[in-house]
């Protein structure tokens, strides 16, 4: 904390664009396990990395896979399967 006069300021871990940093980076690969399915009719599987929801195209519950991050949103990321283990 940094004090300036009577005001107290907190420093947080916000990225360069004023957003909280995410546990994944665009284009990087991660090992995940699909733990849930997307909405009805969706072919997406759902995994989590440090609490961030990852929608994995064609992922099936129980799959242990390596994925590549293809998009990052405010509360989620999208990924495609690189390899199945």
C-alpha atoms as one frame of an Amber mdcrd trajectory, in Angstrom:
protein
   0.000   0.000   0.000   1.164   3.460  -0.762   0.024   6.374   1.321  -0.362
   9.811  -0.144  -1.700  12.400   2.248  -4.867  11.010   3.837  -5.676   8.781
   0.840  -4.651   5.131   0.720  -4.081   3.443  -2.653  -3.974  -0.278  -3.331
  -1.883  -1.773  -6.092  -3.477  -4.770  -7.815  -2.277  -7.251 -10.416  -3.923
  -5.728 -13.452  -2.530  -6.345 -16.922  -1.412  -3.714 -19.388  -4.953  -3.144
 -20.684  -6.494  -2.604 -17.253  -7.843  -6.158 -16.991  -7.015  -8.801 -14.418
  -4.404 -11.168 -15.784  -5.616 -14.612 -16.918  -4.009 -17.975 -16.071  -3.709
 -18.754 -19.814  -2.163 -17.031 -22.827  -3.370 -17.006 -26.417  -1.574 -19.642
 -28.502  -0.100 -21.499 -25.524  -0.752 -25.208 -24.909  -2.007 -26.733 -21.646
  -2.808 -30.214 -20.320  -6.411 -30.396 -19.087  -9.175 -32.835 -18.236 -12.692
 -32.333 -19.589 -15.019 -32.335 -16.576 -18.330 -31.185 -18.073 -20.236 -30.585
 -21.323 -21.290 -27.308 -22.867 -24.942 -26.307 -23.276 -27.391 -28.698 -24.895
 -26.476 -29.263 -28.538 -22.929 -27.956 -28.076 -19.943 -30.106 -29.033 -17.745
 -28.244 -26.533 -16.280 -29.898 -23.471 -15.478 -27.827 -20.409 -12.193 -27.797
 -18.503 -10.828 -25.328 -15.958  -7.386 -23.857 -15.461  -6.990 -22.093 -12.105
 -10.761 -21.504 -12.052 -10.976 -20.093 -15.593 -13.511 -21.973 -17.745 -12.029
 -23.361 -20.969 -14.440 -24.388 -23.760 -12.758 -27.156 -25.748 -14.113 -27.893
 -29.228 -15.143 -31.587 -29.498 -13.949 -32.367 -25.958 -15.674 -35.257 -24.177
 -16.116 -35.686 -20.419 -13.197 -37.698 -19.038 -10.777 -36.783 -21.856  -7.256
 -35.956 -20.644  -5.898 -33.826 -23.442  -3.436 -31.148 -24.508  -5.190 -28.037
 -25.827  -4.152 -24.831 -27.565  -5.858 -21.590 -26.504  -7.556 -19.982 -29.524
  -9.489 -17.131 -27.877  -9.696 -15.433 -24.491 -12.811 -13.681 -23.200 -13.517
 -11.832 -19.968 -14.601 -14.954 -18.039 -13.593 -17.844 -20.278 -11.231 -19.074
 -22.968 -11.711 -21.274 -26.037  -9.332 -24.027 -27.079  -8.821 -26.754 -29.654
  -7.448 -30.225 -29.026  -3.773 -30.743 -29.899  -3.420 -34.344 -28.655  -5.470
 -36.869 -26.694  -3.727 -38.948 -24.030
